[in-house]
Amino acid sequence: MRTFGNRCNAAILLLTLALGISVGAAAAEPLRLVALGDSLTQGYGLPAEDGFVPQLETWLQAQGMDVAVINAGVSGDTTAGGLARMDWTLAEPVDAMLVTLGGNDLLRGMNPAASHENLDRILARLEQEGIPAMLAGLPAPGNYGPEFQRAFERMYIDLAAKYDVALYPNFMQPLTDKADAGTSFVDLMQDDHIHPNAEGVALIVQGIGPEILAFLEMLADGGS
């Protein structure tokens, strides 16, 4: 009987340890940040490790953030494209989402009202699903006229306020700042002069990284 009792105690101990390891492993899973965007997010024209998502993940982890950044960037995608693939994007667990769409809408001169509606529906879906979001905007050039420029730039501000989400106003701002400081803008871009090279992406990450880190730290602390 004593042997049987000892075996039972040993079995219970092993089961308890196994459950403890299982619970600990679940608790240690990193936050899953999905980056929903276009070629700027996807890493067009760059080796995989030099793209925005890998560089951002490396930067965040270097700051001590336990996070996995998921690349949901599709080259050429518009806000309409991002909206159309929301079901696919949310098929896997998502703890938070960075929305970086609008560049291709801008390049194609699409009506800002349509872009606004698409982003509105994306953020509404995230709110419905209880997924915290951060929005990254872009400035509009003046060649489409001042009314277009105002409408395009205001949509990010208005939607961030409507859904109470964090806003990083200009995804490309660090490149502009570097150029203003004397570095040639061309030296930070690929040959197409549209997409940043690895050095340019690193600057973008250094600019937006602290904002994303603060956003994720708030989530890790139980905020929303």
MOPEGI-V13745 format. One record per run of one state. SS is the DSSP state (alpha for helix, beta for strand, coil for the rest). FROM is the first residue (numbers start at 0). TO is the last residue. If there is no record, write none. Layout:
{{SS/FROM/TO} {SS/FROM/TO}}
This chain:
{{coil/0/0} {alpha/1/26} {coil/27/29} {beta/30/36} {coil/37/37} {alpha/38/41} {coil/42/46} {alpha/47/49} {coil/50/50} {alpha/51/61} {coil/62/65} {beta/66/72} {coil/73/77} {alpha/78/83} {coil/84/84} {alpha/85/88} {coil/89/94} {beta/95/99} {coil/100/101} {alpha/102/106} {coil/107/110} {alpha/111/128} {coil/129/130} {beta/131/135} {coil/136/140} {alpha/141/143} {coil/144/144} {alpha/145/162} {coil/163/164} {beta/165/167} {coil/168/171} {alpha/172/179} {coil/180/183} {alpha/184/187} {beta/188/188} {coil/189/194} {beta/195/195} {coil/196/196} {alpha/197/219} {coil/220/223}}
